[in-house]
Amino acid sequence: MAVNPADSPILGTLYGSDAMRAVFDESRYFQRMLDVEAALARVQGRLGIIPEAAAQAIVAAASIENLRTEDLAASARNVGYPVVGLVAGLSKAAGEAGAWTHWGATTQDIMDTATVLQVREGLDLIEADLGAILTALIAQADTHRNTVMAGRTHLQQGLPVTFGLKCAVWAMPFLTHLDRLRQLRIRVQQVEFAGAAGTLASLGDQGIAVMQALAEELDLAAPLAPWHVCRDAPAETVSFLGLVTGSLAKIATDIILLAQTEVGEVAEPYVAGRGQSSTMPQKRNPIASEYILAAARMVQALVPVMQGAMAQDHERATGPWQAEALALPQAFVLTHGALLHTRAIAEGMVVDAAQMRANLDLTHGLIVSEAVMMGLAPVLGRGEAHHIVKRACDIALAEKLPLADALARDPAVSGRLDRAAIEKLIDPANYLGSAQGFVDRVLAAAR
């Protein structure tokens, strides 16, 4: 029974992804804990801390098939943690060797390290789709580097830009996210093995050696000291996902606005029936963008949960740690779903360049009034040029004239510029500044 729509067999097709749900699936989590127990046994067998034969038996028994869900649930309900039941089931499956299971470890060592293994796998999925979106967006930026459109400020036409520049701006944060992710891995992909109170006293003088060997066995880093109550890495992980979904939400917001009937410049990829209304046959709603926004709001709401859980008491916490398990998997699942929606948009968006041009012409040249002002400023001075162009804009608006006609009426303009020069000034394609250069810079950084 699924309570969260993101885990539902029906609504889950809109939220999250099966691939990420598989990473954080409960049975997968228990197998990850068994993987940690097996790695610990291998290490301790090599170091002579437990008998080698016992280590081999524990490794052979460390399979989820050897555990009974009913026993694990009953133990977790009674104890409050799942590891006691897991160790009991593993020990039983290992036979006499089970007496050496979980040697020197504590519950949180196993659970934290298993979570790190899940996070590493989850970050692999995140990284792959971040890269795919970046690739798609820079391809769109290159394709549309000369596709002129209205740049909008405060939801009104401001100055001409190119759709290629818009795509480059969308792409730019993904360069940073990939860099953040590489740095994040160093801090989060660390083993946790410190024993009951963080001293590994049960292993005598071999504690650090076991910790380091366990880290190597699991291809993780070894921390300087225990991180049982140092939760900055898990909190940073979800904070990173909040930043990623924020960038996805920016793209989704723009797509929704560009897809409005009155704008009609860009649409989500066409799939028959997708985004249709149950009552309005003409509708083609930007459904992927809507679910990106929903996921972003939820992931960002989970960031303070993880950061709040950093306030942990003494050497082992009394509650904040348990909150992480509610937030972290959900953040990963929702983020990956939003990434997949965004990837589909980035790779298959429908761009209507003709409509972009038509919308540019809606103001009959007013969008490039700054260009006219800057063209006249060297001759008339900036202040006077601003005054003349503002007056021409007022006339154009009041009489519904093209800006070129209003400018041609003014002797201060017509005495210096003929009609061809005026038309050249108000061509949006001639007032794009460094748009090409910015696209080139983003593309170069991505390649």
C-alpha positions as a Markdown table, in Angstrom:
| # | Residue | x | y | z |
|---|---|---|---|---|
| 1 | Met | 0.0 | 0.0 | 0.0 |
| 2 | Ala | 1.5 | 3.3 | -1.1 |
| 3 | Val | 0.6 | 6.4 | 0.9 |
| 4 | Asn | 3.0 | 8.8 | -0.8 |
| 5 | Pro | 1.9 | 9.4 | -4.5 |
| 6 | Ala | 5.6 | 9.3 | -5.5 |
| 7 | Asp | 5.6 | 5.6 | -4.5 |
| 8 | Ser | 2.3 | 4.7 | -6.0 |
| 9 | Pro | 2.2 | 2.3 | -9.0 |
| 10 | Ile | -0.1 | 4.8 | -10.8 |
| 11 | Leu | 0.7 | 8.3 | -9.6 |
| 12 | Gly | 4.3 | 7.3 | -9.2 |
| 13 | Thr | 4.6 | 7.5 | -13.0 |
| 14 | Leu | 4.3 | 11.3 | -12.6 |
| 15 | Tyr | 6.5 | 11.7 | -9.6 |
| 16 | Gly | 9.9 | 10.2 | -9.3 |
| 17 | Ser | 11.4 | 7.3 | -11.3 |
| 18 | Asp | 11.4 | 3.5 | -10.9 |
| 19 | Ala | 15.2 | 3.5 | -11.2 |
| 20 | Met | 15.6 | 5.8 | -8.1 |
| 21 | Arg | 12.8 | 4.0 | -6.2 |
| 22 | Ala | 14.8 | 0.8 | -6.7 |
| 23 | Val | 17.9 | 2.4 | -5.2 |
| 24 | Phe | 16.0 | 3.4 | -2.0 |
| 25 | Asp | 13.6 | 0.4 | -1.9 |
| 26 | Glu | 13.4 | -1.1 | 1.6 |
| 27 | Ser | 14.6 | -4.5 | 0.5 |
| 28 | Arg | 17.5 | -2.9 | -1.3 |
| 29 | Tyr | 18.3 | -1.0 | 1.9 |
| 30 | Phe | 18.4 | -4.2 | 4.0 |
| 31 | Gln | 20.6 | -5.8 | 1.3 |
| 32 | Arg | 23.0 | -2.8 | 1.6 |
| 33 | Met | 23.1 | -3.3 | 5.4 |
| 34 | Leu | 24.0 | -6.9 | 4.8 |
| 35 | Asp | 26.6 | -5.8 | 2.3 |
| 36 | Val | 28.2 | -3.7 | 5.0 |
| 37 | Glu | 28.1 | -6.6 | 7.5 |
| 38 | Ala | 29.7 | -8.9 | 4.9 |
| 39 | Ala | 32.4 | -6.3 | 4.1 |
| 40 | Leu | 33.1 | -6.0 | 7.8 |
| 41 | Ala | 33.4 | -9.7 | 8.2 |
| 42 | Arg | 35.8 | -9.9 | 5.3 |
| 43 | Val | 38.0 | -7.2 | 6.7 |
| 44 | Gln | 38.0 | -8.6 | 10.2 |
| 45 | Gly | 38.8 | -12.1 | 8.9 |
| 46 | Arg | 41.8 | -10.8 | 7.0 |
| 47 | Leu | 43.0 | -8.9 | 10.0 |
| 48 | Gly | 42.6 | -12.0 | 12.3 |
| 49 | Ile | 40.0 | -10.3 | 14.5 |
| 50 | Ile | 37.5 | -13.0 | 13.7 |
| 51 | Pro | 38.1 | -16.5 | 12.3 |
| 52 | Glu | 38.5 | -16.6 | 8.5 |
| 53 | Ala | 36.1 | -19.4 | 8.2 |
| 54 | Ala | 33.5 | -17.5 | 10.2 |
| 55 | Ala | 34.0 | -14.5 | 7.9 |
| 56 | Gln | 33.4 | -16.6 | 4.9 |
| 57 | Ala | 30.3 | -18.1 | 6.3 |
| 58 | Ile | 28.9 | -14.6 | 7.2 |
| 59 | Val | 29.7 | -13.4 | 3.7 |
| 60 | Ala | 27.9 | -16.4 | 2.2 |
| 61 | Ala | 24.8 | -15.8 | 4.4 |
| 62 | Ala | 24.6 | -12.0 | 3.8 |
| 63 | Ser | 21.6 | -12.2 | 1.3 |
| 64 | Ile | 18.2 | -10.7 | 1.8 |
| 65 | Glu | 16.7 | -14.1 | 0.9 |
| 66 | Asn | 17.9 | -15.3 | 4.3 |
| 67 | Leu | 15.8 | -12.8 | 6.2 |
| 68 | Arg | 12.1 | -13.0 | 7.0 |
| 69 | Thr | 10.2 | -9.7 | 6.6 |
| 70 | Glu | 7.9 | -10.7 | 9.4 |
| 71 | Asp | 10.8 | -11.2 | 11.8 |
| 72 | Leu | 12.4 | -7.9 | 10.8 |
| 73 | Ala | 9.2 | -6.0 | 11.2 |
| 74 | Ala | 8.5 | -7.5 | 14.6 |
| 75 | Ser | 12.0 | -6.7 | 15.8 |
| 76 | Ala | 12.0 | -3.2 | 14.4 |
| 77 | Arg | 8.6 | -2.5 | 16.1 |
| 78 | Asn | 9.9 | -3.7 | 19.4 |
| 79 | Val | 13.5 | -2.4 | 19.4 |
| 80 | Gly | 13.0 | 0.8 | 17.4 |
| 81 | Tyr | 15.8 | 0.0 | 14.9 |
| 82 | Pro | 16.0 | -2.7 | 12.1 |
| 83 | Val | 19.6 | -3.8 | 12.7 |
| 84 | Val | 19.0 | -6.0 | 15.7 |
| 85 | Gly | 16.6 | -8.2 | 13.7 |
| 86 | Leu | 18.9 | -8.1 | 10.7 |
| 87 | Val | 21.9 | -9.3 | 12.7 |
| 88 | Ala | 19.8 | -12.0 | 14.3 |
| 89 | Gly | 18.6 | -13.2 | 10.9 |
| 90 | Leu | 22.2 | -13.1 | 9.5 |
| 91 | Ser | 23.6 | -14.8 | 12.5 |
| 92 | Lys | 21.1 | -17.6 | 12.2 |
| 93 | Ala | 21.8 | -18.0 | 8.5 |
| 94 | Ala | 25.5 | -18.2 | 9.1 |
| 95 | Gly | 25.2 | -21.0 | 11.7 |
| 96 | Glu | 27.9 | -21.2 | 14.3 |
| 97 | Ala | 29.8 | -18.5 | 12.5 |
| 98 | Gly | 27.0 | -16.2 | 13.4 |
| 99 | Ala | 28.6 | -15.6 | 16.8 |
| 100 | Trp | 31.1 | -13.4 | 15.0 |
| 101 | Thr | 28.6 | -11.3 | 13.1 |
| 102 | His | 28.5 | -7.5 | 13.7 |
| 103 | Trp | 31.8 | -7.6 | 15.6 |
| 104 | Gly | 32.6 | -4.2 | 17.2 |
| 105 | Ala | 29.9 | -2.4 | 15.2 |
| 106 | Thr | 26.9 | -0.5 | 16.3 |
| 107 | Thr | 23.4 | -0.1 | 14.7 |
| 108 | Gln | 24.1 | 3.4 | 13.3 |
| 109 | Asp | 27.4 | 2.3 | 11.8 |
| 110 | Ile | 25.6 | -0.2 | 9.6 |
| 111 | Met | 22.6 | 2.0 | 8.8 |
| 112 | Asp | 24.6 | 5.1 | 8.0 |
| 113 | Thr | 27.1 | 3.2 | 5.8 |
| 114 | Ala | 24.2 | 1.5 | 4.0 |
| 115 | Thr | 22.6 | 4.8 | 3.4 |
| 116 | Val | 25.9 | 6.2 | 2.0 |
| 117 | Leu | 26.0 | 3.3 | -0.5 |
| 118 | Gln | 22.4 | 4.1 | -1.5 |
| 119 | Val | 23.3 | 7.8 | -1.9 |
| 120 | Arg | 26.3 | 7.0 | -4.0 |
| 121 | Glu | 24.1 | 5.0 | -6.4 |
| 122 | Gly | 21.5 | 7.7 | -6.3 |
| 123 | Leu | 24.0 | 10.3 | -7.2 |
| 124 | Asp | 25.1 | 8.2 | -10.2 |
| 125 | Leu | 21.6 | 8.5 | -11.6 |
| 126 | Ile | 21.4 | 12.2 | -10.8 |
| 127 | Glu | 24.8 | 12.8 | -12.5 |
| 128 | Ala | 23.9 | 11.0 | -15.6 |
| 129 | Asp | 20.7 | 13.0 | -16.2 |
| 130 | Leu | 22.4 | 16.3 | -15.2 |
| 131 | Gly | 24.9 | 15.6 | -18.0 |
| 132 | Ala | 22.2 | 14.6 | -20.5 |
| 133 | Ile | 20.2 | 17.8 | -19.8 |
| 134 | Leu | 23.4 | 19.9 | -20.2 |
| 135 | Thr | 24.2 | 18.2 | -23.5 |
| 136 | Ala | 20.6 | 18.8 | -24.8 |
| 137 | Leu | 20.5 | 22.4 | -23.7 |
| 138 | Ile | 23.8 | 23.3 | -25.3 |
| 139 | Ala | 22.7 | 21.7 | -28.5 |
| 140 | Gln | 19.5 | 23.8 | -28.4 |
| 141 | Ala | 21.6 | 26.9 | -27.6 |
| 142 | Asp | 23.8 | 26.2 | -30.7 |
| 143 | Thr | 20.9 | 25.5 | -32.9 |
| 144 | His | 19.0 | 28.6 | -31.9 |
| 145 | Arg | 21.9 | 31.0 | -31.5 |
| 146 | Asn | 20.4 | 33.2 | -34.3 |
| 147 | Thr | 16.7 | 32.7 | -33.4 |
| 148 | Val | 15.7 | 36.2 | -32.2 |
| 149 | Met | 12.9 | 36.5 | -29.7 |
| 150 | Ala | 11.6 | 39.0 | -27.2 |
| 151 | Gly | 13.6 | 39.1 | -23.9 |
| 152 | Arg | 11.1 | 39.7 | -21.1 |
| 153 | Thr | 11.6 | 41.6 | -17.9 |
| 154 | His | 8.8 | 41.8 | -15.3 |
| 155 | Leu | 6.7 | 39.7 | -17.7 |
| 156 | Gln | 6.8 | 42.4 | -20.4 |
| 157 | Gln | 8.9 | 42.7 | -23.5 |
| 158 | Gly | 12.2 | 44.4 | -22.7 |
| 159 | Leu | 14.9 | 43.9 | -25.4 |
| 160 | Pro | 15.5 | 41.3 | -28.1 |
| 161 | Val | 17.5 | 38.3 | -27.1 |
| 162 | Thr | 18.0 | 34.9 | -28.8 |
| 163 | Phe | 16.5 | 31.6 | -27.9 |
| 164 | Gly | 20.0 | 30.3 | -28.0 |
| 165 | Leu | 21.0 | 32.6 | -25.2 |
| 166 | Lys | 18.0 | 31.6 | -23.2 |
| 167 | Cys | 19.0 | 27.9 | -23.5 |
| 168 | Ala | 22.6 | 28.8 | -22.6 |
| 169 | Val | 21.4 | 30.5 | -19.5 |
| 170 | Trp | 19.3 | 27.5 | -18.7 |
| 171 | Ala | 22.3 | 25.3 | -19.2 |
| 172 | Met | 24.8 | 27.2 | -17.2 |
| 173 | Pro | 23.8 | 26.1 | -13.7 |
| 174 | Phe | 24.2 | 22.4 | -14.8 |
| 175 | Leu | 27.9 | 23.0 | -15.2 |
| 176 | Thr | 28.0 | 24.2 | -11.6 |
| 177 | His | 25.8 | 21.4 | -10.4 |
| 178 | Leu | 28.1 | 18.8 | -11.9 |
| 179 | Asp | 31.0 | 20.5 | -10.2 |
| 180 | Arg | 29.1 | 20.6 | -6.9 |
| 181 | Leu | 28.3 | 16.9 | -7.2 |
| 182 | Arg | 31.9 | 16.0 | -7.7 |
| 183 | Gln | 32.9 | 17.9 | -4.6 |
| 184 | Leu | 29.9 | 16.6 | -2.7 |
| 185 | Arg | 30.9 | 13.0 | -3.3 |
| 186 | Ile | 34.2 | 13.6 | -1.4 |
| 187 | Arg | 32.3 | 14.7 | 1.7 |
| 188 | Val | 29.4 | 12.3 | 1.6 |
| 189 | Gln | 30.8 | 9.0 | 0.4 |
| 190 | Gln | 32.5 | 8.1 | 3.7 |
| 191 | Val | 32.2 | 5.0 | 5.7 |
| 192 | Glu | 30.7 | 5.2 | 9.2 |
| 193 | Phe | 32.3 | 2.8 | 11.7 |
| 194 | Ala | 32.9 | 4.0 | 15.2 |
| 195 | Gly | 31.1 | 1.7 | 17.7 |
| 196 | Ala | 28.7 | 2.5 | 20.4 |
| 197 | Ala | 29.9 | 5.9 | 21.5 |
| 198 | Gly | 32.4 | 6.7 | 18.8 |
| 199 | Thr | 35.6 | 5.1 | 20.3 |
| 200 | Leu | 35.6 | 1.6 | 18.8 |
| 201 | Ala | 36.8 | 0.5 | 22.3 |
| 202 | Ser | 35.5 | -3.0 | 21.6 |
| 203 | Leu | 38.3 | -3.5 | 19.0 |
| 204 | Gly | 41.1 | -2.3 | 21.2 |
| 205 | Asp | 43.9 | -0.7 | 19.3 |
| 206 | Gln | 42.6 | -2.1 | 15.9 |
| 207 | Gly | 39.6 | 0.2 | 15.6 |
| 208 | Ile | 41.0 | 2.7 | 13.1 |
| 209 | Ala | 42.6 | -0.1 | 11.1 |
| 210 | Val | 39.3 | -1.8 | 10.7 |
| 211 | Met | 37.5 | 1.4 | 9.8 |
| 212 | Gln | 40.1 | 2.2 | 7.1 |
| 213 | Ala | 40.0 | -1.3 | 5.7 |
| 214 | Leu | 36.2 | -1.3 | 5.7 |
| 215 | Ala | 36.2 | 2.0 | 3.8 |
| 216 | Glu | 38.6 | 0.5 | 1.2 |
| 217 | Glu | 36.5 | -2.7 | 1.0 |
| 218 | Leu | 33.4 | -0.6 | 0.2 |
| 219 | Asp | 35.3 | 1.9 | -2.0 |
| 220 | Leu | 34.5 | 4.7 | 0.3 |
| 221 | Ala | 36.6 | 7.3 | 2.1 |
| 222 | Ala | 37.5 | 7.0 | 5.7 |
| 223 | Pro | 36.6 | 9.9 | 7.9 |
| 224 | Leu | 39.0 | 11.6 | 10.3 |
| 225 | Ala | 36.7 | 10.8 | 13.2 |
| 226 | Pro | 33.2 | 9.4 | 13.8 |
| 227 | Trp | 30.3 | 11.3 | 12.1 |
| 228 | His | 27.5 | 9.7 | 14.0 |
| 229 | Val | 26.3 | 13.2 | 15.1 |
| 230 | Cys | 28.1 | 15.3 | 12.4 |
| 231 | Arg | 25.3 | 15.4 | 9.8 |
| 232 | Asp | 26.5 | 18.1 | 7.5 |
| 233 | Ala | 27.1 | 15.6 | 4.6 |
| 234 | Pro | 23.6 | 14.2 | 4.5 |
| 235 | Ala | 22.2 | 17.7 | 4.9 |
| 236 | Glu | 24.4 | 19.0 | 2.2 |
| 237 | Thr | 23.3 | 16.2 | -0.1 |
| 238 | Val | 19.6 | 17.2 | 0.2 |
| 239 | Ser | 20.5 | 20.9 | 0.0 |
| 240 | Phe | 22.3 | 20.0 | -3.3 |
| 241 | Leu | 19.1 | 18.3 | -4.6 |
| 242 | Gly | 17.2 | 21.5 | -3.6 |
| 243 | Leu | 19.5 | 23.6 | -5.8 |
| 244 | Val | 19.2 | 21.2 | -8.7 |
| 245 | Thr | 15.4 | 21.2 | -8.5 |
| 246 | Gly | 15.5 | 25.0 | -8.3 |
| 247 | Ser | 17.3 | 25.1 | -11.6 |
| 248 | Leu | 14.8 | 22.7 | -13.1 |
| 249 | Ala | 11.9 | 24.8 | -11.8 |
| 250 | Lys | 13.4 | 27.9 | -13.5 |
| 251 | Ile | 13.3 | 26.0 | -16.9 |
| 252 | Ala | 9.8 | 24.7 | -16.2 |
| 253 | Thr | 8.5 | 28.1 | -15.3 |
| 254 | Asp | 9.8 | 29.6 | -18.5 |
| 255 | Ile | 8.4 | 26.8 | -20.6 |
| 256 | Ile | 4.9 | 27.2 | -19.0 |
| 257 | Leu | 5.0 | 31.0 | -19.8 |
| 258 | Leu | 6.3 | 30.5 | -23.3 |
| 259 | Ala | 3.6 | 27.9 | -24.0 |
| 260 | Gln | 0.7 | 30.2 | -23.1 |
| 261 | Thr | -1.8 | 30.6 | -25.9 |
| 262 | Glu | -1.1 | 34.3 | -26.2 |
| 263 | Val | 2.7 | 33.6 | -26.5 |
| 264 | Gly | 3.0 | 30.2 | -28.2 |
| 265 | Glu | 6.8 | 30.3 | -28.7 |
| 266 | Val | 7.9 | 27.0 | -27.1 |
| 267 | Ala | 6.0 | 23.9 | -26.2 |
| 268 | Glu | 6.8 | 20.6 | -24.5 |
| 269 | Pro | 7.5 | 17.7 | -26.8 |
| 270 | Tyr | 4.3 | 16.5 | -28.5 |
| 271 | Val | 3.0 | 13.1 | -27.4 |
| 272 | Ala | -0.5 | 12.2 | -28.5 |
| 273 | Gly | -2.9 | 12.7 | -25.6 |
| 274 | Arg | -0.3 | 14.1 | -23.2 |
| 275 | Gly | -1.5 | 17.1 | -21.2 |
| 276 | Gln | -5.0 | 16.8 | -22.6 |
| 277 | Ser | -8.1 | 18.1 | -20.7 |
| 278 | Ser | -11.0 | 15.9 | -19.8 |
| 279 | Thr | -13.4 | 18.6 | -21.0 |
| 280 | Met | -11.6 | 20.9 | -23.3 |
| 281 | Pro | -10.4 | 19.0 | -26.4 |
| 282 | Gln | -8.1 | 21.8 | -27.6 |
| 283 | Lys | -6.0 | 21.8 | -24.5 |
| 284 | Arg | -2.3 | 20.7 | -24.5 |
| 285 | Asn | -1.2 | 21.5 | -21.0 |
| 286 | Pro | 2.5 | 21.7 | -20.0 |
| 287 | Ile | 2.2 | 18.8 | -17.7 |
| 288 | Ala | 5.8 | 17.8 | -17.4 |
| 289 | Ser | 6.7 | 21.4 | -16.3 |
| 290 | Glu | 3.9 | 21.3 | -13.8 |
| 291 | Tyr | 5.3 | 18.2 | -12.1 |
| 292 | Ile | 8.8 | 19.6 | -12.2 |
| 293 | Leu | 7.5 | 22.6 | -10.2 |
| 294 | Ala | 5.6 | 20.3 | -7.7 |
| 295 | Ala | 8.7 | 18.2 | -7.2 |
| 296 | Ala | 10.9 | 21.2 | -6.7 |
| 297 | Arg | 8.6 | 22.6 | -4.0 |
| 298 | Met | 8.6 | 19.3 | -2.1 |
| 299 | Val | 12.4 | 18.8 | -2.3 |
| 300 | Gln | 13.1 | 22.3 | -1.2 |
| 301 | Ala | 10.7 | 21.8 | 1.7 |
| 302 | Leu | 12.8 | 18.8 | 2.8 |
| 303 | Val | 16.0 | 20.8 | 2.9 |
| 304 | Pro | 15.2 | 22.4 | 6.3 |
| 305 | Val | 14.2 | 18.9 | 7.7 |
| 306 | Met | 17.8 | 17.7 | 6.9 |
| 307 | Gln | 19.4 | 20.9 | 8.1 |
| 308 | Gly | 17.3 | 20.8 | 11.3 |
| 309 | Ala | 18.4 | 17.3 | 11.9 |
| 310 | Met | 22.0 | 18.5 | 12.3 |
| 311 | Ala | 21.2 | 19.6 | 15.9 |
| 312 | Gln | 22.1 | 16.2 | 17.4 |
| 313 | Asp | 22.8 | 15.6 | 21.1 |
| 314 | His | 26.1 | 14.4 | 22.5 |
| 315 | Glu | 27.6 | 11.2 | 20.9 |
| 316 | Arg | 24.3 | 9.7 | 19.6 |
| 317 | Ala | 21.1 | 11.6 | 18.9 |
| 318 | Thr | 17.7 | 11.1 | 20.4 |
| 319 | Gly | 15.5 | 11.8 | 17.4 |
| 320 | Pro | 16.9 | 14.1 | 14.7 |
| 321 | Trp | 18.7 | 11.2 | 13.1 |
| 322 | Gln | 15.5 | 9.3 | 12.5 |
| 323 | Ala | 14.0 | 12.3 | 10.6 |
| 324 | Glu | 16.6 | 11.9 | 7.9 |
| 325 | Ala | 15.2 | 8.6 | 6.8 |
| 326 | Leu | 11.9 | 10.3 | 6.1 |
| 327 | Ala | 13.4 | 13.1 | 4.0 |
| 328 | Leu | 16.5 | 11.8 | 2.1 |
| 329 | Pro | 15.0 | 9.0 | 0.0 |
| 330 | Gln | 12.0 | 11.1 | -0.9 |
| 331 | Ala | 14.3 | 14.0 | -2.0 |
| 332 | Phe | 16.2 | 11.7 | -4.3 |
| 333 | Val | 13.1 | 10.1 | -5.8 |
| 334 | Leu | 11.4 | 13.4 | -6.5 |
| 335 | Thr | 14.6 | 15.0 | -7.9 |
| 336 | His | 15.2 | 12.2 | -10.3 |
| 337 | Gly | 11.6 | 12.4 | -11.6 |
| 338 | Ala | 12.0 | 16.1 | -12.1 |
| 339 | Leu | 15.3 | 15.5 | -14.0 |
| 340 | Leu | 13.6 | 13.0 | -16.3 |
| 341 | His | 10.8 | 15.4 | -17.1 |
| 342 | Thr | 13.3 | 18.2 | -17.8 |
| 343 | Arg | 15.5 | 15.9 | -19.9 |
| 344 | Ala | 12.5 | 15.1 | -22.1 |
| 345 | Ile | 11.7 | 18.8 | -22.5 |
| 346 | Ala | 15.3 | 19.8 | -23.2 |
| 347 | Glu | 15.7 | 17.1 | -25.8 |
| 348 | Gly | 12.4 | 17.4 | -27.6 |
| 349 | Met | 11.0 | 20.9 | -27.0 |
| 350 | Val | 9.0 | 22.4 | -29.9 |
| 351 | Val | 10.3 | 25.8 | -30.9 |
| 352 | Asp | 8.2 | 28.1 | -33.0 |
| 353 | Ala | 10.7 | 30.7 | -34.4 |
| 354 | Ala | 8.0 | 32.3 | -36.6 |
| 355 | Gln | 5.9 | 33.0 | -33.6 |
| 356 | Met | 8.9 | 34.4 | -31.8 |
| 357 | Arg | 9.3 | 36.9 | -34.7 |
| 358 | Ala | 5.6 | 37.7 | -34.7 |
| 359 | Asn | 5.7 | 38.5 | -31.0 |
| 360 | Leu | 8.7 | 40.7 | -31.5 |
| 361 | Asp | 6.7 | 42.7 | -34.0 |
| 362 | Leu | 3.8 | 43.2 | -31.7 |
| 363 | Thr | 5.1 | 46.5 | -30.5 |
| 364 | His | 6.1 | 47.6 | -34.0 |
| 365 | Gly | 9.6 | 48.5 | -33.1 |
| 366 | Leu | 9.1 | 49.7 | -29.5 |
| 367 | Ile | 11.1 | 46.8 | -28.1 |
| 368 | Val | 14.3 | 48.3 | -29.7 |
| 369 | Ser | 13.7 | 51.9 | -28.6 |
| 370 | Glu | 16.9 | 51.6 | -26.6 |
| 371 | Ala | 18.8 | 50.8 | -29.8 |
| 372 | Val | 17.4 | 54.0 | -31.4 |
| 373 | Met | 18.3 | 56.0 | -28.4 |
| 374 | Met | 21.9 | 54.6 | -28.3 |
| 375 | Gly | 22.2 | 55.2 | -32.1 |
| 376 | Leu | 21.2 | 58.9 | -31.7 |
| 377 | Ala | 23.1 | 59.5 | -28.5 |
| 378 | Pro | 26.6 | 60.1 | -30.1 |
| 379 | Val | 25.0 | 62.9 | -32.2 |
| 380 | Leu | 22.5 | 64.4 | -29.9 |
| 381 | Gly | 23.7 | 63.4 | -26.5 |
| 382 | Arg | 22.2 | 60.7 | -24.4 |
| 383 | Gly | 19.7 | 62.9 | -22.5 |
| 384 | Glu | 18.3 | 64.5 | -25.6 |
| 385 | Ala | 18.3 | 61.2 | -27.5 |
| 386 | His | 16.3 | 59.7 | -24.7 |
| 387 | His | 13.8 | 62.6 | -24.7 |
| 388 | Ile | 13.3 | 62.3 | -28.5 |
| 389 | Val | 12.8 | 58.6 | -28.6 |
| 390 | Lys | 10.5 | 58.7 | -25.6 |
| 391 | Arg | 8.4 | 61.2 | -27.4 |
| 392 | Ala | 8.3 | 59.1 | -30.5 |
| 393 | Cys | 7.3 | 56.0 | -28.4 |
| 394 | Asp | 4.4 | 58.0 | -26.8 |
| 395 | Ile | 3.2 | 59.0 | -30.3 |
| 396 | Ala | 3.5 | 55.4 | -31.6 |
| 397 | Leu | 1.5 | 54.1 | -28.7 |
| 398 | Ala | -1.1 | 56.8 | -28.8 |
| 399 | Glu | -1.7 | 56.6 | -32.6 |
| 400 | Lys | -0.8 | 52.9 | -33.0 |
| 401 | Leu | 2.0 | 53.7 | -35.4 |
| 402 | Pro | 5.2 | 51.8 | -36.1 |
| 403 | Leu | 8.0 | 53.4 | -34.2 |
| 404 | Ala | 9.8 | 54.0 | -37.5 |
| 405 | Asp | 6.9 | 56.2 | -38.6 |
| 406 | Ala | 6.9 | 58.2 | -35.4 |
| 407 | Leu | 10.6 | 58.7 | -35.5 |
| 408 | Ala | 10.5 | 59.9 | -39.1 |
| 409 | Arg | 8.1 | 62.6 | -38.1 |
| 410 | Asp | 10.6 | 64.2 | -35.8 |
| 411 | Pro | 13.0 | 66.6 | -37.6 |
| 412 | Ala | 15.7 | 65.9 | -35.1 |
| 413 | Val | 15.7 | 62.3 | -36.3 |
| 414 | Ser | 14.8 | 62.6 | -40.0 |
| 415 | Gly | 17.4 | 65.4 | -40.4 |
| 416 | Arg | 20.1 | 63.0 | -39.4 |
| 417 | Leu | 18.8 | 59.6 | -40.4 |
| 418 | Asp | 17.0 | 58.5 | -43.6 |
| 419 | Arg | 14.3 | 55.8 | -43.5 |
| 420 | Ala | 16.7 | 53.0 | -44.3 |
| 421 | Ala | 18.9 | 54.0 | -41.4 |
| 422 | Ile | 15.9 | 54.1 | -39.1 |
| 423 | Glu | 14.7 | 50.7 | -40.2 |
| 424 | Lys | 18.2 | 49.3 | -39.6 |
| 425 | Leu | 18.2 | 50.7 | -36.0 |
| 426 | Ile | 14.9 | 49.1 | -35.2 |
| 427 | Asp | 15.7 | 45.7 | -36.5 |
| 428 | Pro | 15.8 | 43.5 | -33.4 |
| 429 | Ala | 18.5 | 41.2 | -35.0 |
| 430 | Asn | 20.9 | 44.2 | -35.1 |
| 431 | Tyr | 20.6 | 44.8 | -31.3 |
| 432 | Leu | 21.8 | 41.6 | -29.7 |
| 433 | Gly | 25.0 | 42.8 | -28.1 |
| 434 | Ser | 27.1 | 40.0 | -26.7 |
| 435 | Ala | 24.4 | 37.3 | -27.1 |
| 436 | Gln | 26.5 | 35.2 | -29.5 |
| 437 | Gly | 29.6 | 35.6 | -27.3 |
| 438 | Phe | 27.7 | 34.5 | -24.2 |
| 439 | Val | 26.4 | 31.4 | -26.0 |
| 440 | Asp | 30.0 | 30.6 | -27.2 |
| 441 | Arg | 31.3 | 30.9 | -23.6 |
| 442 | Val | 28.7 | 28.5 | -22.2 |
| 443 | Leu | 29.2 | 26.0 | -25.0 |
| 444 | Ala | 33.0 | 26.1 | -24.6 |
| 445 | Ala | 32.7 | 25.5 | -20.9 |
| 446 | Ala | 30.4 | 22.6 | -21.5 |
| 447 | Arg | 32.6 | 21.0 | -24.1 |
